[in-house]
């Protein structure tokens, strides 16, 4: 089994309403796909949700939703989740394989039956209480970082095209953090990797060169370099050293990265994905009413990417996108072109886009997880 993080919602209190619903925030890693890079970030998010759950003012809303948080390694980054890779017969997962694997996994998530995560769900009149073990979540939010944002968006796309593939999966919102959605080869780092790809036989032998180099370095040396020269925290340095010295992890990362360069080019998603309203079957979510863009508000006229979020009767965006100010995996001019194409979606409230005004790095999770949570509040 791959490493996972599961942070369940707080146990219900005596005054918990019986119409409380149970949602899932499913986190998709970037590359390398190591979920424990995001431990601090997800724990901070858990704390924010718990504070929201305990807020007596928020408790007045008609339909409260509690959220579990779940994340796992991407496929192939754990040596014990697959047979050893072999060229030509059992190769690492490419980007499409990761999308399919994550789609299957998120569709398979069920509400666990345990004291820490057992809640009364929203029920139709006359519906009897039931054990929630094996019950699908009432709604799912996909949150992805870097290529994980691409994977999350592609899962939305495939599910929109064919919802019968996972009929019990109720996707509601997507949070895309430092997303690599188009033309990754045109980014500063993408251009450097593209130069290496021009070397004859580079793609098929890059993992062999990397593995040979790492084999010459003891684990302690790798750990020291990552922690002291690269500035990683103690925890993320150990995660990185374990990955670099693993049997197949580096090959998987290189294989996936090259697949990203080949696949993430022109924007591939139809307009309907961006214009679809994140409507909930029960009508309202946590006191916010959905509408279809036929009501003009002062907030909707603001050109700040906000989309009029945050009040009753206003559109709740389906997608929240957070870009870095200067992201070495994103070309700024192509990012700006993408934002311009989404301008109408932002105005109508379907999407909210924020560009960081500081210098938060693309790899925020290895050094500065706590800072991104402050920006998520504003999303």
C-alpha positions in Angstrom: 0.0 0.0 0.0 1.3 3.5 -0.8 1.8 6.0 2.0 -1.3 8.0 2.8 -2.5 10.8 5.0 -6.0 10.7 6.4 -7.2 13.5 8.7 -10.8 12.8 9.6 -13.3 15.5 10.7 -13.7 16.0 14.4 -16.2 13.7 16.2 -19.7 15.1 16.5 -20.7 17.0 19.6 -24.0 16.7 21.4 -25.5 19.6 19.6 -24.5 18.5 16.1 -27.4 18.7 13.7 -28.7 15.6 12.1 -28.6 17.1 8.7 -24.8 17.4 8.7 -23.2 16.1 5.5 -19.9 14.5 5.1 -17.4 15.7 2.4 -13.9 14.7 1.4 -11.0 16.9 0.4 -8.8 14.6 -1.7 -5.3 15.9 -2.2 -3.3 15.1 -5.3 0.5 15.5 -5.1 2.9 17.1 -7.5 6.0 15.4 -8.9 7.7 13.7 -7.1 4.4 12.3 -5.8 5.2 12.0 -2.1 2.3 12.9 0.0 4.3 13.3 3.2 5.8 16.4 1.7 2.4 18.0 2.5 2.0 16.8 6.1 2.3 20.3 7.6 0.2 21.9 5.0 -2.6 19.4 5.3 -2.5 19.5 9.1 -2.8 23.3 9.0 -5.8 22.9 6.7 -7.3 20.4 9.1 -6.9 22.9 11.9 -8.6 25.7 9.8 -11.5 23.4 9.1 -11.8 22.4 12.8 -12.0 26.1 13.8 -14.7 26.7 11.2 -16.6 23.7 12.5 -16.4 25.0 16.0 -17.5 28.6 15.1 -20.9 29.2 16.7 -21.8 31.8 14.0 -21.1 29.3 11.2 -23.2 26.7 13.0 -26.3 28.7 12.2 -26.1 27.7 8.6 -28.8 25.3 7.4 -26.6 22.6 5.8 -23.3 22.2 7.5 -20.7 19.9 5.9 -17.8 18.3 7.7 -14.7 17.3 5.7 -12.3 14.5 5.9 -8.9 15.1 4.3 -7.1 12.3 2.4 -4.0 12.2 0.3 -1.7 9.4 -1.1 1.5 9.0 -3.0 1.1 9.1 -6.8 1.4 5.7 -8.5 4.9 4.2 -8.7 6.5 6.3 -5.9 6.3 3.5 -3.3 8.4 0.4 -4.0 5.9 -1.8 -2.3 2.9 -0.8 -4.4 4.2 -2.4 -7.6 6.5 -5.0 -9.0 10.0 -3.7 -9.9 10.0 -1.7 -13.1 11.4 -3.3 -16.2 11.9 -1.5 -19.5 9.6 -2.7 -22.1 7.3 -4.8 -19.9 6.6 -3.1 -16.6 7.4 0.5 -17.0 6.5 3.4 -14.7 3.2 5.2 -14.9 2.9 8.1 -17.4 0.6 11.1 -16.9 -2.4 9.4 -18.3 -1.9 6.4 -16.1 -1.7 8.7 -13.1 -4.9 10.4 -14.0 -6.7 7.0 -14.4 -5.2 5.7 -11.2 -6.2 8.8 -9.1 -9.7 8.8 -10.7 -10.2 5.2 -9.7 -8.9 5.9 -6.2 -11.0 9.0 -5.5 -14.1 7.2 -6.8 -13.4 4.3 -4.4 -13.2 6.5 -1.3 -15.9 5.8 1.3 -16.9 7.3 4.6 -15.2 5.2 7.3 -17.1 3.9 10.2 -15.1 4.9 13.3 -15.6 7.0 16.4 -13.5 9.8 15.0 -15.3 10.2 11.7 -18.8 8.9 12.2 -21.4 11.6 11.5 -25.1 11.8 10.9 -25.5 12.5 7.2 -28.1 14.6 5.4 -31.1 12.3 4.8 -34.2 12.5 2.7 -37.5 12.4 4.7 -38.2 8.9 5.8 -34.6 7.7 5.1 -33.4 5.5 7.9 -30.1 5.9 9.7 -27.5 3.5 8.4 -24.0 2.5 9.1 -21.8 4.8 7.0 -19.1 2.3 6.3 -19.0 1.9 2.5 -21.2 4.9 1.9 -20.0 7.4 -0.7 -19.1 10.9 0.4 -21.8 13.5 -0.1 -19.4 15.6 -2.0 -15.7 15.6 -3.0 -13.3 18.5 -3.4 -10.2 17.8 -5.4 -7.1 19.8 -4.4 -3.9 19.4 -6.5 -0.4 20.9 -6.5 1.6 21.4 -9.6 1.0 18.5 -12.0 -1.5 17.3 -9.3 -3.6 20.2 -10.3 -3.6 19.0 -13.9 -4.5 15.5 -12.7 -7.4 16.9 -10.6 -8.7 19.0 -13.5 -8.5 16.1 -15.9 -10.4 13.9 -13.4 -13.1 16.6 -13.4 -13.1 16.5 -17.2 -13.3 12.8 -17.6 -16.1 12.6 -14.9 -18.0 15.3 -16.6 -17.8 13.5 -20.0 -18.8 10.1 -18.5 -20.2 10.3 -15.0 -21.4 6.7 -15.3 -17.8 5.6 -14.9 -18.1 6.5 -11.2 -21.8 7.1 -10.6 -21.4 7.6 -6.8 -18.6 10.2 -7.2 -20.0 13.8 -6.5 -17.2 16.2 -7.5 -18.0 19.7 -6.4 -14.9 22.0 -6.4 -11.3 22.0 -7.4 -8.5 23.8 -5.7 -5.5 24.1 -8.1 -2.3 25.2 -6.4 0.7 26.4 -8.5 -1.0 24.5 -11.4 0.9 23.4 -14.5 -2.1 23.3 -16.9 -0.6 24.3 -20.3 2.7 24.5 -22.1 4.9 23.2 -19.3 7.8 22.9 -21.8 7.7 26.7 -22.2 8.4 27.4 -18.6 11.9 28.3 -17.4 12.5 24.8 -16.0 10.7 23.2 -18.9 13.1 24.8 -21.4 16.1 23.5 -19.5 14.7 20.0 -19.4 13.9 20.3 -23.1 17.5 21.0 -23.9 18.5 17.8 -22.1 15.9 15.9 -24.2 17.8 16.9 -27.3 20.8 14.8 -26.2 20.6 11.5 -28.0 19.1 8.6 -25.9 18.6 11.0 -23.0 15.0 10.0 -22.3 15.5 6.3 -22.2 18.7 6.5 -20.1 18.2 9.5 -17.8 17.0 7.3 -14.9 20.0 5.0 -15.3 22.4 7.9 -15.0 20.6 9.3 -12.0 20.5 5.9 -10.3 24.2 5.3 -10.9 25.1 8.7 -9.5 22.9 8.2 -6.4 24.3 4.8 -5.8 27.7 6.3 -5.2 26.4 8.5 -2.4 25.6 7.0 1.1 22.2 7.8 2.5 23.7 10.1 5.1 25.4 12.2 2.5 22.2 12.5 0.5 20.3 13.5 3.6 23.0 16.1 4.6 23.0 17.7 1.1 19.2 17.9 0.9 18.9 19.4 4.4 21.9 21.7 4.6 22.6 22.7 1.0 19.0 22.7 -0.3 17.4 24.0 2.9 14.7 21.4 3.3 13.2 20.9 6.8 14.3 17.8 8.8 11.1 16.0 7.9 11.1 16.8 4.1 14.8 16.1 3.9 14.3 12.6 5.1 11.3 12.1 2.8 13.5 13.2 -0.1 16.5 11.1 0.8 14.3 8.0 1.2 12.8 8.7 -2.2 16.2 9.3 -3.9 17.6 6.0 -2.5 14.5 3.9 -3.2 14.4 1.2 -5.9 12.1 2.8 -8.4 11.1 6.3 -7.2 13.6 8.3 -9.3 12.7 6.4 -12.4 9.0 7.0 -11.8 9.6 10.8 -11.3 11.7 11.1 -14.4 9.3 9.0 -16.5 6.3 11.1 -15.3 8.2 14.4 -15.8 9.0 13.5 -19.4 5.4 12.5 -20.0 4.3 15.9 -18.6 6.5 17.7 -21.2 4.9 15.7 -24.0 1.3 15.9 -22.7 0.8 19.3 -21.1 0.7 21.6 -24.2 -2.3 23.4 -25.6 -5.3 23.8 -23.3 -7.4 20.7 -23.9 -10.6 21.3 -21.9 -13.9 22.4 -23.4 -15.6 25.6 -22.2 -18.4 23.5 -20.6 -15.9 22.3 -17.9 -15.3 25.9 -16.8 -18.9 27.2 -17.1 -20.6 24.3 -15.3 -22.0 25.5 -12.0 -20.8 23.7 -8.9 -24.5 23.1 -8.1 -25.4 20.8 -5.2 -28.3 18.4 -5.3 -29.6 19.7 -2.0 -29.8 23.3 -3.2 -27.6 25.2 -0.8 -24.3 24.4 0.8 -23.4 25.8 4.2 -25.8 28.7 3.9 -24.7 29.8 0.4 -27.4 29.7 -2.4 -26.4 28.8 -5.9 -27.5 30.8 -8.8 -26.8 30.7 -12.6 -25.3 34.1 -13.2 -28.6 36.0 -13.6 -28.1 38.2 -10.6 -25.6 41.1 -10.7 -23.8 42.0 -7.6 -21.3 44.7 -6.7 -18.8 41.9 -5.9 -19.3 40.3 -9.3 -18.3 43.5 -11.0 -15.0 43.8 -9.2 -12.1 42.8 -11.4 -10.2 41.1 -8.7 -10.8 37.5 -9.8 -13.1 37.1 -6.8 -16.3 36.1 -8.7 -18.5 37.5 -6.0 -17.8 34.7 -3.5 -18.7 34.8 0.1 -22.3 35.8 0.6 -25.8 34.3 0.5 -27.2 34.3 -3.0 -23.9 34.5 -4.7 -22.2 32.0 -7.0 -19.8 29.7 -5.3 -16.9 29.1 -7.8 -16.3 25.6 -9.0 -12.6 26.1 -9.4 -10.2 28.1 -7.2 -6.8 28.6 -8.8 -3.7 29.9 -7.0 -0.7 30.9 -9.2 2.8 31.8 -8.0 4.0 35.3 -8.9 7.1 33.8 -10.5 6.8 30.0 -10.9 9.7 28.3 -12.6 7.3 25.6 -13.9 4.9 28.2 -15.4 5.6 30.7 -18.2 4.2 34.0 -17.0 2.9 35.2 -20.4 1.1 31.9 -20.9 -0.3 32.0 -17.4 -1.6 35.5 -18.1 -3.1 34.3 -21.4 -4.9 31.5 -19.5 -6.3 33.9 -17.0 -7.5 36.2 -19.8 -9.3 33.2 -21.4 -11.0 32.6 -18.0 -12.0 36.2 -17.5 -15.7 35.6 -18.4 -15.8 32.6 -16.1 -14.4 34.7 -13.3 -16.9 37.5 -13.9 -19.8 35.0 -13.8 -18.4 33.5 -10.6 -17.6 30.0 -12.0 -13.9 30.4 -11.3 -11.7 32.4 -8.8 -8.1 33.0 -9.8 -5.4 34.5 -7.4 -1.8 35.3 -8.4 0.5 35.4 -5.3 1.7 38.9 -4.6 4.7 37.7 -2.6 7.4 35.2 -3.4 5.9 31.9 -2.3 7.9 29.2 -4.2 6.4 26.5 -6.4 7.8 23.9 -4.0 6.2 25.5 -0.9 5.6 22.2 0.7 9.3 21.5 1.5 10.0 24.7 3.4 7.0 27.0 4.0 3.7 25.0 4.1 2.1 27.2 6.7 2.2 30.3 4.6 0.1 29.0 1.8 -2.8 28.4 4.2 -3.0 32.1 4.8 -3.5 32.6 1.0 -6.1 29.8 0.9 -8.3 31.8 3.3 -8.5 34.5 0.6 -9.4 32.0 -2.1 
